[in-house]
């Protein structure tokens, strides 16, 4: 099968968040299975050229219809971890991708609307005929719209569209100008409530709603999150559209890169280990304590690794810290916030606890330290209020750190409570709380810390249960292939 992925990100050259890892992981697994995958990205001026091999001009003169005129682009071609990648570089006065940043500009809808148009124009002009065009995030939600309304009539009539929504909170709510610039100049037609009219602002257009309406299939990043988007307020107004298109919507759990996250062969940890040799894990615990100047004592280490933002349950992270310290556990935190107020709050907390030998807070992100924390921690807490998929709990399981999580989104799909799950005992792998409040968190932490102290053999078994799970890209890739095959043969 021939798949073209149109995305604003792909690791390692253009990475902001989990989207970049999704595109890399899925494309790599499809490639391993013998399918042809090509990726189209914007050529940001801040892109990591050191991660791209043999970058060269692949198409010198791509003229893209835009805003009543034509924008001249150059398309660069290179290889990223074995995948063919095309980078679109528009020579426009707006400098769409020449701003030393990926997102956060006032005209982001125009920037990425143009990218969608340019990507499809490139496929048309270059004579490429993929079986499936897979777009990602609100930034490329116009791809299914443009494909259906324009490019199906201009040489791309057999191509099928799959679109993945990462987070329903970010939908791309825009005015008529973006669509008009792209050649979709029938505002009354697109403002229809069953096409692209925004549920909360009838005078605005919703790009993600458009993708739901026009794509042959829409996915999100975990089955539980798909359910939440349809039946709770997590859909942020798109529940009705998802219901109407429920036969073309589903959740597929993101995979984890098992090459990068592998305790048996991780260059960032001093003591490699595996499920049948857990004793070696404790060499990493000792190394973590030495690096962070924690007391070397008979205590479990509870860790949090990730962003500090309201979606992640910041107040619960703080509460977990103090609960751990008050109940015989050490606490390690690695992360920072996009919000200055939260960073300031945790900076003051770090200063307050600076002399505590059982706590260390690193208010930044350090990839190597993250690996050591997962390898050295006994437990990892993930109290997210919203978690479309989540990787922290998957990494924790892979590294034999018992996850303590709020039952939401991908956390609910991957962690099964030791005491209350309906799964067989050998498939239970952590602790889960169902209400995102202090009482629920305390109950789960109390059970986890209590098992560590009172029943170490059973705690070790829980660690092994988690390490035996397979949350690699093997299963998700097959799920996507099944969808691709379905939409290819479904008229």
Secondary structure as UniProt FT lines:
FT   STRAND          2..6
FT   TURN            11..13
FT   HELIX           18..32
FT   TURN            33..34
FT   STRAND          36..42
FT   TURN            45..46
FT   HELIX           49..51
FT   STRAND          53..66
FT   TURN            67..68
FT   STRAND          69..80
FT   TURN            81..82
FT   STRAND          83..90
FT   TURN            93..94
FT   TURN            96..97
FT   TURN            106..107
FT   HELIX           108..125
FT   TURN            126..127
FT   STRAND          132..136
FT   HELIX           138..140
FT   HELIX           142..149
FT   HELIX           151..153
FT   TURN            154..155
FT   TURN            157..158
FT   STRAND          160..165
FT   TURN            168..169
FT   STRAND          173..174
FT   HELIX           176..181
FT   TURN            182..183
FT   HELIX           187..190
FT   TURN            193..196
FT   TURN            202..203
FT   STRAND          205..206
FT   HELIX           207..214
FT   STRAND          217..220
FT   HELIX           223..231
FT   HELIX           233..235
FT   TURN            236..237
FT   HELIX           239..244
FT   HELIX           246..248
FT   STRAND          249..251
FT   TURN            258..260
FT   TURN            263..264
FT   TURN            267..268
FT   TURN            275..276
FT   HELIX           278..280
FT   HELIX           281..292
FT   STRAND          300..305
FT   HELIX           310..312
FT   HELIX           314..326
FT   TURN            327..328
FT   STRAND          329..334
FT   HELIX           340..352
FT   TURN            353..355
FT   TURN            357..358
FT   STRAND          359..362
FT   HELIX           367..376
FT   STRAND          379..382
FT   HELIX           392..398
FT   TURN            399..400
FT   STRAND          402..406
FT   HELIX           409..414
FT   TURN            418..420
FT   HELIX           425..427
FT   STRAND          430..433
FT   HELIX           438..454
FT   HELIX           456..467
FT   HELIX           473..488
//
